[in-house]
Every structure is written in structure tokens, then in C-alpha cells.
């Protein structure tokens, strides 16, 4: 496993997906942000869900996604719903 899997919430599968979409470092993930990273993953894996989006945000913040503030989870949920309504 590589550098990304050192972050919370990033296992082998998610790290592989991040690598497939050109995100290969912690710094790169932080620069791109969770929402853009999730969209890139969604383009290669239709099953990308809210939990994966939250996992990415938690990884960027270096916390388990379960510990994200409810306001952040709400924002991510609204973003995902809006994206899917307008792009699928």
C-alpha cells in the first residue's frame, strides 16, 4: 500500500481508485479536495456513495469520517444529491 492508505478511511480499494484517477499523494488529494476527488471516482465507479465522499473528506482532515461534524456531512450529502440529479 502507498502513501494515501496512511490516512484514515483510505484502504487498498479506495487508494487504488484514487491512483486510477490520477491522485497519487496526500498533498494531491488535499489540493483537489474531497468533492472533486469523489467526482473523479464516480466517473469510474458508479457505486461511489455518500460514505466514500465522507471518507475522502475525513481523510483530508485526518479524522475518521464518522467524526465529521453533522454540518459537514449535511453539506456533502447535499452536494452528492445535487451532483447526481444534474449529472446522471
C-alpha positions in Angstrom: 0.0 0.0 0.0 1.1 3.5 -0.7 1.1 6.9 0.9 -2.6 7.5 0.7 -3.5 4.5 2.8 -1.7 6.1 5.7 -4.7 8.4 6.0 -7.8 7.4 8.0 -10.6 6.0 5.9 -8.3 5.1 2.9 -8.0 1.4 2.4 -6.5 -0.6 -0.5 -9.6 -0.3 -2.7 -10.1 3.5 -2.3 -6.3 4.1 -2.7 -6.4 2.1 -5.9 -9.3 4.2 -7.2 -7.6 7.4 -6.3 -4.5 6.3 -8.1 -6.6 5.4 -11.2 -7.9 8.9 -11.4 -4.5 10.5 -11.0 -4.5 11.2 -7.3 -1.3 9.7 -6.0 -0.3 11.7 -2.9 -1.8 13.1 0.2 -0.9 16.6 -0.9 -2.6 16.0 -4.3 -5.8 14.8 -2.5 -5.8 17.8 -0.3 -5.3 20.2 -3.3 -8.1 18.6 -5.3 -10.5 18.3 -2.3 -13.0 15.6 -1.5 -15.7 16.7 -3.8 -13.6 16.8 -7.0 -11.9 13.5 -6.0 -15.3 11.9 -5.4 -16.5 13.0 -8.9 -13.4 11.6 -10.5 -14.0 8.3 -8.7 -17.8 8.4 -9.5 -16.8 8.6 -13.2 -15.0 5.2 -13.0 -17.2 3.6 -10.4 -21.0 4.3 -10.4 -21.3 2.7 -6.9 -19.3 5.6 -5.3 -21.7 6.6 -2.5 -22.0 9.2 0.3 -19.9 7.1 2.6 -17.0 7.3 0.1 -17.4 11.1 -0.2 -17.3 11.4 3.6 -14.3 9.0 3.8 -12.4 11.3 1.5 -13.3 14.4 3.5 -12.3 12.7 6.7 -9.0 11.6 5.2 -8.3 15.2 4.1 -9.0 16.3 7.7 -7.1 13.3 9.1 -10.1 12.0 11.1 -12.4 9.1 10.8 -15.4 10.1 8.7 -17.8 9.1 11.5 -16.3 12.1 13.4 -17.1 14.7 10.8 -19.4 17.5 12.1 -23.0 17.0 11.2 -22.9 20.2 9.2 -20.1 18.9 7.0 -22.0 15.6 6.5 -25.1 17.5 5.5 -23.1 19.7 3.1 -21.6 16.5 1.5 -25.0 14.8 1.3 -26.5 17.9 -0.5 -23.5 18.1 -2.8 -23.9 14.4 -3.8 -27.6 14.6 -4.3 -27.2 17.8 -6.4 -24.5 16.2 -8.5 -26.5 13.0 -9.2 -29.6 15.0 -10.1 -27.7 17.1 -12.6 -25.2 14.6 -14.0 -26.7 11.1 -14.1 
